[in-house]
């Protein structure tokens, strides 16, 4: 039975939320699980579902948005633009397509079977289809398999899934306020694709310009060093990189897409060849410290505050979403692996490695919920699905790698 509704001052809420989320995050880290799971549980405990001490106020929502922004930048920094192009070459594209489209159609079919609205079914499919790249990287690093053949395959497919999911997200958000008639949807989808083409053109031109300048013996790194020598303010490097990322985020917002799409792609453009290893590490460490030390725990705890177990009434749908999220993703990866010539055990390992949803799925579910495209019940179901797949994947993947080695 929740305690009486208590309204605490903002900074008191923030203090409680940060401390308890870090404590629970630390506990889960000790058990080799992602801290984000503990942070979500912390939010559930202090939120309306249990103790009802803290509620998701507008101030907490703003901090959560900043948390999303930094998490997406960190995800983008993990990706080299050239790796995306590599994932589209040869047989890699077969695995990527199967591991994304089989789950998205399966999730869509589940939503349709249970009579959900079109937008809701699309978002169920999108959340089922995504693979959280940062979580996959963390799991593979913990297992010591980050540089293995299958580890690189998992990362390559996860990159494709993240990029495609965010692109589809942008298109959906552009047509969400239409009357949902076929003609109107096609018209707005065409406009959205045109806007997306404009953004991709800007992105491609920037990429090729950076590529050309990078070939001039660390030209951009040397120019960046000159600028930093002129600037007297502290953390000037961090500010310069953030201006670059915010510029792309502003472009995507101006085109009607969500800001995280621009931030994600801009972060992918920042790489070691562009700015040098020292500068990249400095930016990554500062961003990581700010995100993981403060903003991300508030975001994940905020997910827990929004989570409402009492809103779930359709347990058949919940079970179906969880079943489909496991089966379609693992099966998609397995079939893709078989097509490109991997044996059964290696193909299964590939499928299992793609199963973690984690950060990116929760970001997309949160955006859908805030945009009114899914209700509290579906949001809570997607949170449960994201938590379960993220918790179970390291255990299953560890056993699968051992079976390959035996």
C-alpha positions as CSV (number, residue, x, y, z in Angstrom):
1,X,0.0,0.0,0.0
2,X,1.7,3.3,-1.1
3,X,2.3,5.9,1.5
4,X,0.4,9.2,1.5
5,X,1.4,11.5,-1.4
6,X,4.3,13.7,-0.2
7,X,5.5,16.7,-2.2
8,X,9.1,17.3,-1.4
9,X,11.3,20.2,-2.7
10,X,12.9,19.7,-6.0
11,X,16.5,19.4,-4.8
12,X,15.4,17.0,-2.0
13,X,13.7,14.9,-4.7
14,X,16.9,15.1,-6.8
15,X,19.1,14.1,-3.9
16,X,17.0,11.1,-2.9
17,X,16.7,10.0,-6.5
18,X,20.4,10.3,-7.3
19,X,21.6,8.6,-4.1
20,X,19.2,5.6,-4.2
21,X,19.7,5.1,-8.0
22,X,23.5,5.1,-7.5
23,X,23.2,2.7,-4.6
24,X,21.0,0.2,-6.5
25,X,23.2,0.7,-9.6
26,X,26.3,-0.2,-7.6
27,X,24.6,-3.3,-6.3
28,X,23.8,-4.5,-9.8
29,X,27.3,-3.7,-11.0
30,X,28.6,-6.0,-8.3
31,X,26.6,-8.8,-9.7
32,X,27.9,-8.1,-13.2
33,X,24.7,-6.5,-14.4
34,X,24.1,-3.1,-16.0
35,X,23.7,-0.3,-13.5
36,X,20.7,1.0,-15.4
37,X,18.6,-2.0,-14.2
38,X,19.3,-1.0,-10.5
39,X,18.6,2.6,-11.3
40,X,15.2,1.8,-12.9
41,X,14.3,-0.4,-9.8
42,X,15.3,2.5,-7.6
43,X,12.8,4.7,-9.4
44,X,10.1,2.1,-9.1
45,X,10.7,1.8,-5.3
46,X,10.5,5.6,-4.5
47,X,7.9,6.2,-7.2
48,X,4.1,5.8,-7.4
49,X,4.3,2.0,-7.8
50,X,5.6,1.5,-4.2
51,X,6.6,4.2,-1.7
52,X,5.1,7.1,-3.7
53,X,7.6,9.5,-2.3
54,X,8.8,11.1,-5.6
55,X,6.9,11.9,-8.8
56,X,8.2,12.7,-12.2
57,X,7.9,16.5,-12.2
58,X,8.7,18.9,-15.1
59,X,12.1,19.6,-13.6
60,X,13.0,15.9,-13.4
61,X,11.8,15.6,-17.0
62,X,14.2,18.3,-18.2
63,X,17.1,16.6,-16.5
64,X,16.0,13.3,-18.0
65,X,16.0,14.9,-21.5
66,X,19.6,16.0,-20.9
67,X,20.3,12.4,-19.8
68,X,18.9,11.0,-23.0
69,X,21.0,13.6,-25.0
70,X,24.2,12.5,-23.4
71,X,23.4,8.7,-23.5
72,X,22.8,9.0,-27.3
73,X,26.1,10.9,-27.7
74,X,28.0,8.2,-25.8
75,X,26.3,5.6,-28.1
76,X,27.3,7.5,-31.2
77,X,30.9,7.8,-30.0
78,X,31.1,4.0,-29.8
79,X,30.4,3.9,-33.6
80,X,32.8,4.7,-36.4
81,X,31.0,5.9,-39.5
82,X,33.1,3.6,-41.6
83,X,31.8,0.7,-39.5
84,X,28.3,1.5,-40.7
85,X,29.4,1.3,-44.3
86,X,31.2,-1.9,-43.5
87,X,28.0,-3.4,-42.0
88,X,26.2,-2.7,-45.3
89,X,28.7,-4.6,-47.4
90,X,28.7,-8.3,-48.5
91,X,26.9,-10.9,-46.3
92,X,26.8,-8.6,-43.2
93,X,23.7,-6.9,-44.6
94,X,21.8,-10.2,-44.7
95,X,22.2,-10.7,-40.9
96,X,21.4,-7.0,-40.2
97,X,18.2,-7.1,-42.2
98,X,17.0,-10.4,-40.8
99,X,17.9,-9.4,-37.2
100,X,15.9,-6.1,-37.6
101,X,13.0,-6.8,-39.8
102,X,11.9,-10.2,-38.5
103,X,11.5,-8.7,-34.9
104,X,9.9,-5.5,-36.1
105,X,7.2,-7.4,-38.1
106,X,6.8,-9.9,-35.2
107,X,6.2,-7.1,-32.7
108,X,3.8,-5.4,-35.2
109,X,1.9,-8.6,-35.6
110,X,1.5,-9.0,-31.8
111,X,0.2,-5.5,-31.4
112,X,-2.2,-6.0,-34.3
113,X,-3.4,-9.4,-33.0
114,X,-4.3,-7.7,-29.7
115,X,-6.2,-4.9,-31.4
116,X,-3.8,-2.1,-30.7
117,X,-3.8,1.2,-32.8
118,X,-1.4,1.4,-35.7
119,X,1.2,3.7,-34.0
120,X,1.2,1.6,-30.9
121,X,1.9,-1.6,-33.0
122,X,4.7,0.2,-34.9
123,X,6.4,1.2,-31.6
124,X,6.0,-2.3,-30.1
125,X,7.8,-3.6,-33.3
126,X,10.5,-0.9,-33.1
127,X,11.3,-1.6,-29.5
128,X,11.4,-5.4,-30.1
129,X,13.7,-4.9,-33.2
130,X,16.4,-2.7,-31.6
131,X,19.6,-3.9,-30.2
132,X,21.2,-1.6,-27.6
133,X,24.8,-1.1,-28.9
134,X,26.2,0.3,-25.6
135,X,24.8,-2.6,-23.7
136,X,26.1,-5.1,-26.2
137,X,29.6,-3.6,-26.1
138,X,29.6,-3.7,-22.3
139,X,28.5,-7.3,-22.2
140,X,31.1,-8.4,-24.8
141,X,33.8,-6.5,-22.9
142,X,32.9,-8.2,-19.6
143,X,33.1,-11.6,-21.4
144,X,36.4,-10.7,-23.0
145,X,34.9,-11.2,-26.5
146,X,34.8,-7.7,-27.8
147,X,37.5,-8.3,-30.5
148,X,36.4,-11.9,-31.4
149,X,34.9,-12.6,-34.8
150,X,31.4,-13.2,-33.4
151,X,31.8,-10.1,-31.1
152,X,32.6,-7.9,-34.1
153,X,29.6,-9.4,-36.0
154,X,27.3,-8.6,-33.0
155,X,28.5,-5.0,-32.9
156,X,28.2,-4.6,-36.7
157,X,24.6,-5.7,-36.7
158,X,23.8,-3.7,-33.5
159,X,25.1,-0.5,-35.3
160,X,22.8,-1.2,-38.2
161,X,19.8,-1.8,-35.9
162,X,20.4,1.4,-33.9
163,X,20.8,3.6,-36.9
164,X,17.8,2.2,-38.7
165,X,15.6,2.3,-35.6
166,X,16.4,6.0,-35.0
167,X,15.7,6.8,-38.7
168,X,12.3,5.1,-38.5
169,X,11.6,6.9,-35.3
170,X,12.2,10.2,-37.0
171,X,9.8,9.3,-39.8
172,X,7.1,8.1,-37.3
173,X,7.3,11.3,-35.3
174,X,6.8,13.3,-38.5
175,X,3.5,11.7,-39.2
176,X,2.1,11.1,-35.7
177,X,-0.3,14.0,-35.8
178,X,-2.0,13.1,-39.1
179,X,-5.6,11.8,-39.4
180,X,-4.1,8.3,-40.2
181,X,-5.9,8.1,-43.6
182,X,-3.7,6.2,-46.2
183,X,-3.5,9.3,-48.5
184,X,-2.5,11.6,-45.6
185,X,0.1,9.1,-44.3
186,X,1.6,8.7,-47.8
187,X,1.8,12.5,-48.3
188,X,3.4,13.1,-44.9
189,X,5.7,10.1,-45.2
190,X,6.9,11.5,-48.6
191,X,7.5,14.9,-46.9
192,X,9.3,13.1,-44.1
193,X,11.5,11.1,-46.5
194,X,12.4,14.4,-48.3
195,X,13.4,16.0,-45.0
196,X,15.3,12.9,-44.1
197,X,17.1,13.1,-47.5
198,X,18.1,16.7,-46.8
199,X,19.5,15.7,-43.4
200,X,21.4,12.7,-44.9
201,X,22.8,14.9,-47.6
202,X,24.1,17.3,-45.0
203,X,25.5,14.4,-43.0
204,X,27.1,12.8,-46.1
205,X,28.7,16.1,-47.2
206,X,30.1,16.7,-43.7
207,X,31.4,13.1,-43.6
208,X,33.2,13.4,-46.9
209,X,34.6,16.8,-46.0
210,X,35.9,15.4,-42.7
211,X,37.3,12.4,-44.5
212,X,39.1,14.6,-47.0
213,X,40.6,16.9,-44.4
214,X,41.6,14.0,-42.2
215,X,43.8,12.7,-44.9
216,X,46.0,15.8,-44.6
217,X,48.4,14.5,-41.9
218,X,46.2,15.3,-38.8
219,X,45.1,18.6,-40.3
220,X,41.9,18.9,-38.3
221,X,43.6,17.9,-35.1
222,X,46.3,20.5,-35.6
223,X,43.7,23.2,-36.3
224,X,41.8,22.2,-33.2
225,X,45.0,22.5,-31.1
226,X,45.5,26.0,-32.5
227,X,41.9,27.0,-31.5
228,X,42.3,25.5,-28.0
229,X,45.6,27.5,-27.5
230,X,43.6,30.7,-28.2
231,X,40.8,29.9,-25.8
232,X,41.3,30.7,-22.1
233,X,38.1,29.2,-20.8
234,X,38.0,25.9,-19.0
235,X,36.7,22.8,-20.8
236,X,36.8,24.6,-24.2
237,X,37.3,21.2,-26.0
238,X,34.1,19.9,-24.5
239,X,32.2,23.1,-25.5
240,X,33.5,22.9,-29.1
241,X,32.4,19.3,-29.5
242,X,29.0,20.1,-27.9
243,X,28.5,23.0,-30.3
244,X,29.1,20.5,-33.2
245,X,26.6,18.0,-31.8
246,X,24.0,20.6,-30.9
247,X,24.2,22.0,-34.4
248,X,23.2,18.6,-35.9
249,X,20.5,18.2,-33.1
250,X,19.1,21.7,-34.1
251,X,19.1,20.7,-37.8
252,X,17.0,17.6,-37.1
253,X,14.6,19.4,-34.8
254,X,14.2,22.1,-37.5
255,X,13.3,19.4,-40.0
256,X,10.7,18.0,-37.5
257,X,12.7,15.0,-36.2
258,X,13.7,14.3,-32.6
259,X,16.9,16.0,-31.4
260,X,18.5,12.6,-30.5
261,X,18.7,11.7,-34.2
262,X,21.0,14.6,-35.0
263,X,23.0,14.1,-31.8
264,X,23.5,10.4,-32.5
265,X,24.8,10.9,-36.1
266,X,26.9,13.9,-35.1
267,X,28.6,11.9,-32.4
268,X,29.4,9.2,-34.9
269,X,31.3,11.7,-37.0
270,X,33.6,12.5,-34.1
271,X,36.4,9.9,-34.2
272,X,40.1,9.4,-33.4
273,X,41.2,10.1,-37.0
274,X,39.4,13.4,-36.9
275,X,40.4,14.9,-33.6
276,X,43.2,12.7,-32.3
277,X,43.1,10.0,-29.6
278,X,43.9,12.4,-26.8
279,X,41.0,14.8,-27.6
280,X,38.5,12.0,-28.2
281,X,39.3,10.4,-24.9
282,X,39.0,13.8,-23.1
283,X,35.6,14.4,-24.7
284,X,34.4,10.8,-24.1
285,X,35.6,10.9,-20.4
286,X,33.9,14.2,-19.7
287,X,30.7,13.2,-21.4
288,X,30.7,9.8,-19.7
289,X,31.4,11.3,-16.3
290,X,28.5,13.8,-16.6
291,X,26.1,11.3,-18.0
292,X,26.9,8.2,-15.8
293,X,27.6,10.2,-12.7
294,X,24.5,12.3,-12.7
295,X,22.1,12.6,-15.7
296,X,21.7,9.0,-16.8
297,X,20.8,7.7,-13.3
298,X,18.1,10.4,-13.1
299,X,16.8,9.4,-16.5
300,X,16.7,5.6,-15.7
301,X,15.2,6.3,-12.2
302,X,12.7,8.5,-14.1
303,X,11.8,5.5,-16.2
304,X,11.0,3.7,-12.9
305,X,8.9,6.7,-11.7
306,X,6.8,6.4,-14.9
307,X,6.6,2.6,-14.6
308,X,3.2,1.6,-13.2
309,X,2.6,-2.1,-12.6
310,X,-1.0,-1.5,-11.8
311,X,-1.6,-0.1,-15.3
312,X,-0.9,-3.6,-16.8
313,X,-4.2,-5.5,-17.2
314,X,-3.5,-7.4,-20.5
315,X,-1.1,-10.0,-19.3
316,X,-1.5,-12.0,-22.5
317,X,-0.1,-9.1,-24.4
318,X,2.8,-8.7,-21.9
319,X,3.7,-12.4,-22.3
320,X,3.4,-12.2,-26.1
321,X,5.7,-9.1,-26.2
322,X,8.3,-10.8,-24.0
323,X,8.1,-14.1,-26.0
324,X,8.4,-12.4,-29.4
325,X,11.2,-10.1,-28.2
326,X,13.3,-13.2,-27.3
327,X,12.3,-15.5,-30.1
328,X,12.3,-13.2,-33.1
329,X,15.6,-11.5,-32.3
330,X,17.5,-14.7,-31.5
331,X,15.9,-16.5,-34.4
332,X,16.6,-13.6,-36.8
333,X,20.3,-13.6,-35.8
334,X,20.5,-17.4,-36.0
335,X,19.0,-17.6,-39.5
336,X,21.2,-14.8,-40.7
337,X,24.2,-16.6,-39.3
338,X,23.3,-19.8,-41.0
339,X,22.8,-18.0,-44.4
340,X,26.3,-16.5,-44.2
341,X,27.8,-19.9,-43.4
342,X,28.2,-20.0,-39.6
343,X,27.5,-23.3,-37.8
344,X,24.6,-23.8,-35.4
345,X,26.4,-22.9,-32.2
346,X,28.0,-19.8,-33.6
347,X,24.8,-18.7,-35.3
348,X,22.9,-19.1,-31.9
349,X,25.6,-17.0,-30.2
350,X,25.1,-14.3,-32.7
351,X,21.4,-14.3,-32.1
352,X,21.8,-14.2,-28.4
353,X,24.3,-11.4,-28.5
354,X,21.7,-9.2,-30.3
355,X,19.0,-9.8,-27.7
356,X,19.8,-7.1,-25.2
357,X,17.6,-4.0,-25.6
358,X,18.7,-1.8,-22.6
359,X,19.4,1.9,-23.2
360,X,18.2,2.5,-26.8
361,X,14.9,0.6,-26.4
362,X,14.1,2.6,-23.2
363,X,15.0,5.9,-24.9
364,X,12.7,5.1,-27.8
365,X,9.9,3.9,-25.5
366,X,10.2,7.0,-23.4
367,X,10.0,9.3,-26.5
368,X,6.9,7.3,-27.7
369,X,5.3,7.7,-24.2
370,X,6.0,11.4,-24.0
371,X,4.6,11.9,-27.5
372,X,1.4,10.2,-26.6
373,X,2.0,7.3,-29.1
374,X,1.8,4.6,-26.5
375,X,-0.1,4.5,-23.1
376,X,1.2,3.8,-19.6
377,X,0.3,0.1,-20.0
378,X,2.4,-0.5,-23.1
379,X,5.2,1.7,-21.8
380,X,5.4,-0.4,-18.6
381,X,5.3,-3.6,-20.7
382,X,8.2,-2.3,-22.9
383,X,10.2,-1.4,-19.7
384,X,9.7,-5.0,-18.4
385,X,10.8,-6.4,-21.8
386,X,13.9,-4.2,-21.9
387,X,14.9,-5.1,-18.4
388,X,14.4,-8.9,-18.8
389,X,16.3,-9.1,-22.1
390,X,19.2,-7.0,-20.7
391,X,19.4,-9.1,-17.6
392,X,19.3,-12.5,-19.3
393,X,21.5,-11.8,-22.3
394,X,24.9,-11.8,-20.4
395,X,24.0,-15.2,-18.8
396,X,22.9,-16.8,-22.0
397,X,25.7,-15.3,-24.1
398,X,28.4,-16.5,-21.6
399,X,27.1,-20.1,-21.8
400,X,26.9,-19.9,-25.6
401,X,30.5,-18.7,-25.9
402,X,31.6,-21.6,-23.7
403,X,29.7,-24.1,-25.9
404,X,31.6,-22.7,-29.0
405,X,35.0,-23.1,-27.2
406,X,34.2,-26.7,-26.1
